[in-house]
Amino acid sequence: MTETRSEHEIVHGRYLASNDTEAIWGWGTPAGQLRALRRAKLIREGANLGPGSLALEIGCGTGLFTQMFAETGAKIIAVDISPDLLEKARKRQITGGNVQFLEKRFEDCDVDGPFDAIIGSSILHHLDFEAAITKIFSLLKPGGVMSFAEPNMRNPQVFAERHFRRFFPYTSPDETAFIRTKLAQDLEKAGFQEISIIPYDWLHPSSPKALIPVVKSLGNLLEKIPLLREFAGSLYIKANRPA
C-alpha cells in the first residue's frame, strides 16, 4: 500500500467515523445485524478462534467484529490505520482483557507475530492485495489460517460501487473487490494451501424486517445454485499456510 493509498484510507476513515459508521456500512439495520452475525461466525469458526489462540485482525474499524471475535476467548491484536475509527472501537470497552487495539498500517505488524490466525471483514480490498497476502503468509505460523469475508466483484451492486464511485461516496478511492477464481490463483501463487472461497450473502441490509425470513430462504437457495451463486454479495475466504 503506497503512502498515497494510506492517506486516502485515513481521510476515508475520518469521513466514516464522523457519521453513523455502522449505518454507512449497512450493519445497523435488522437485516444488516443478521448479516454481521453470520459473517462473524464464518470468520471465527474458519479461523478456529478460541482460548489460547492468537489472532491478528486487520482493519478492525469501529470494533464491531472485534467484539464478536473476542467472545471466543482468543487473544486478538486488532489494527487499523484510522485513528478516528479506532477511537470508536476503544469506546466499546470490550471486556475480557484479550483485545489490544493498535493504530498502525498492516505493513508495520512484524513485531506482533507470528499468529495462529489472521482475520478480517471487508478489508483486503482496501489494500495492495499482492503485498497484503505476502505479508499475511509471513505473519502466520506454519499451519496458521487466514479467514476473511470480502465483497464479490460479480455482484451488481458491488460492481457499480467500484466503477461509478461518484454515485457512492461511502467507497474509498482505491478500494476494489474480488473475483473468486482469480483470487484463488493469487493465493495459491503466494504459497497458501487448502484454499476455499465461497460466494454467499443475498440478504441486503435494506431488506424490510418483515421480509427477512423470505429473503434469507431465497438466498440460501441461490447460494446452492451453480452460476447464480457467483453473483452473491460476499466471498468467504479461507486458506492455510502449510505446516
C-alpha positions in Angstrom: 0.0 0.0 0.0 1.6 3.3 -1.1 1.7 6.4 1.1 -1.0 7.9 -1.1 -3.2 4.9 -0.6 -2.6 5.1 3.2 -3.5 8.8 3.2 -6.7 8.1 1.3 -7.7 5.5 3.8 -7.1 7.8 6.8 -9.2 10.5 5.2 -11.9 8.0 4.4 -11.8 6.7 7.9 -12.4 10.2 9.2 -15.4 10.5 7.0 -16.8 7.2 8.2 -16.2 8.0 11.8 -17.9 11.4 11.6 -21.1 9.7 10.6 -23.1 6.7 11.8 -20.4 4.3 10.6 -22.4 1.1 11.0 -25.3 2.6 9.1 -23.0 3.6 6.2 -21.6 0.0 6.1 -25.1 -1.5 6.4 -24.6 -3.3 9.7 -27.1 -1.2 11.6 -30.4 -2.4 10.1 -32.2 -5.6 11.3 -31.0 -7.4 8.2 -27.6 -5.9 8.5 -27.2 -7.1 12.1 -28.1 -10.6 10.9 -25.5 -10.4 8.1 -22.9 -9.3 10.6 -23.6 -12.2 13.0 -23.4 -14.7 10.1 -20.2 -13.1 8.8 -18.5 -13.1 12.2 -19.5 -16.7 12.7 -17.9 -17.7 9.4 -14.7 -15.9 10.1 -14.2 -17.0 13.6 -15.1 -20.6 13.0 -12.9 -20.8 9.9 -10.0 -19.4 11.9 -10.6 -21.8 14.8 -10.6 -18.9 17.3 -10.7 -19.9 20.9 -8.9 -19.7 24.3 -5.2 -19.9 23.7 -5.2 -18.8 20.1 -3.5 -15.6 19.0 -5.2 -13.7 16.1 -4.4 -10.6 14.2 -7.5 -8.7 12.9 -6.7 -6.4 10.0 -8.8 -3.2 9.6 -10.8 -3.6 12.8 -12.6 -0.2 12.2 -15.1 0.5 14.9 -14.5 -2.9 16.6 -17.9 -4.2 15.7 -16.5 -7.6 14.5 -13.7 -7.4 17.1 -16.3 -7.7 19.8 -17.8 -10.8 18.2 -14.4 -12.4 17.7 -13.4 -11.7 21.3 -16.4 -13.7 22.5 -14.4 -16.9 21.5 -11.8 -16.2 24.2 -9.0 -15.8 21.7 -6.3 -13.1 22.2 -6.8 -10.6 19.4 -4.5 -7.8 18.3 -6.7 -5.5 16.2 -5.1 -3.0 14.0 -6.4 -0.1 11.9 -4.8 2.8 10.1 -7.6 5.2 11.1 -7.3 6.9 14.5 -10.9 8.1 14.2 -12.4 4.6 13.7 -10.1 3.3 16.5 -11.5 5.9 18.9 -14.9 4.3 18.3 -13.5 0.8 18.8 -11.9 1.7 22.1 -15.2 3.2 23.4 -16.8 -0.3 23.1 -14.7 -1.2 26.2 -14.6 -4.9 25.1 -14.3 -6.9 28.3 -12.1 -9.9 29.0 -8.7 -8.3 28.5 -8.0 -10.3 25.4 -8.1 -7.5 22.8 -5.4 -4.9 22.1 -6.1 -2.1 19.6 -3.2 -0.7 17.7 -3.1 2.3 15.3 -0.8 1.2 12.6 -0.5 0.2 9.0 -0.9 -3.5 8.4 2.6 -3.5 6.9 4.0 -2.5 10.3 2.9 -5.5 12.2 6.1 -7.6 12.2 6.8 -7.3 15.9 3.4 -8.7 16.9 3.5 -12.2 15.2 3.5 -14.9 14.4 -0.2 -15.6 14.6 -2.4 -18.7 14.7 -4.9 -16.8 12.5 -5.2 -13.6 10.6 -8.7 -12.4 10.1 -10.8 -9.5 8.9 -14.1 -8.3 7.4 -14.1 -6.3 4.2 -10.5 -5.1 4.5 -8.3 -6.9 1.9 -10.0 -5.0 -0.9 -8.7 -1.7 0.6 -5.1 -2.9 0.4 -2.5 -3.6 -2.2 -3.6 -7.2 -2.4 -0.4 -8.9 -3.7 1.6 -7.2 -0.9 -1.0 -8.0 1.6 -1.2 -11.7 1.1 2.5 -12.0 1.0 2.6 -10.2 4.4 -0.2 -12.4 5.8 1.7 -15.5 4.8 4.8 -14.3 6.5 3.0 -13.4 9.7 1.2 -16.7 10.1 2.6 -19.6 12.0 3.2 -22.7 9.9 -0.2 -24.3 9.8 -1.9 -21.0 10.5 -5.1 -19.8 8.7 -6.3 -16.7 7.1 -10.1 -16.2 7.3 -11.8 -13.2 5.7 -15.1 -12.0 4.2 -14.8 -9.7 1.2 -17.0 -8.1 -1.5 -17.7 -10.1 -4.6 -17.0 -8.1 -7.8 -19.6 -10.1 -9.7 -22.4 -8.8 -7.5 -24.1 -6.0 -9.5 -24.2 -3.5 -6.6 -20.5 -4.1 -5.7 -19.6 -3.8 -9.4 -21.4 -0.5 -9.6 -19.9 0.9 -6.4 -16.4 0.2 -7.8 -16.9 1.5 -11.3 -19.2 4.5 -10.7 -17.7 5.9 -7.4 -19.1 9.4 -7.7 -22.6 7.9 -7.0 -21.3 6.0 -3.9 -19.5 8.4 -1.6 -19.0 5.7 1.1 -16.4 4.0 -1.1 -12.8 4.9 -0.7 -10.8 6.0 -3.8 -8.6 2.8 -4.1 -10.8 0.0 -2.9 -11.7 -2.8 -5.2 -13.4 -6.2 -4.9 -12.6 -9.8 -5.9 -13.5 -12.5 -8.4 -13.0 -15.8 -6.7 -11.3 -17.7 -9.5 -8.6 -15.0 -9.8 -8.4 -14.7 -6.0 -7.8 -18.5 -5.6 -4.9 -18.3 -8.2 -3.3 -15.4 -6.4 -3.5 -17.2 -3.0 -2.0 -20.4 -4.5 0.8 -18.4 -6.1 1.6 -16.8 -2.7 2.0 -20.3 -1.2 -1.3 -20.9 0.5 -2.9 -24.3 0.6 -6.4 -25.7 1.4 -7.9 -22.7 -0.3 -11.7 -22.3 0.0 -13.6 -19.3 -1.5 -17.3 -19.5 -1.2 -19.8 -16.9 -2.6 -22.6 -16.2 -0.1 -24.8 -13.4 1.3 -28.0 -12.5 -0.6 -29.6 -10.7 2.4 -29.4 -7.0 1.6 -29.1 -4.6 4.5 -32.2 -2.7 3.3 -34.4 -5.8 3.4 -37.6 -4.9 5.4 -37.8 -6.7 8.7 -41.0 -8.5 7.8 -39.4 -9.9 4.6 -36.1 -11.1 6.1 -37.2 -14.7 6.5 -38.3 -14.9 2.9 -35.1 -13.2 1.6 -33.0 -15.5 3.8 -34.7 -18.6 2.5 -34.3 -17.4 -1.1 -30.7 -16.5 -0.5 -29.9 -20.0 1.0 -31.3 -21.5 -2.2 -29.4 -19.2 -4.5 -26.1 -20.0 -2.7 -26.5 -23.6 -3.8 -27.3 -23.0 -7.5 -24.2 -23.0 -9.8 -23.7 -19.9 -11.8 -26.3 -17.9 -9.9 -24.4 -18.2 -6.6 -21.4 -16.4 -8.3 -23.4 -13.1 -8.1 -23.8 -13.2 -4.3 -22.8 -10.1 -2.3 -19.8 -11.5 -0.5 -17.0 -14.1 -0.7 -15.9 -16.1 2.4 -12.1 -16.8 2.1 -10.1 -19.3 4.0 -6.6 -20.6 3.3 -3.8 -22.2 5.2 0.0 -21.6 5.4 1.5 -25.1 5.0 2.5 -26.7 8.3 
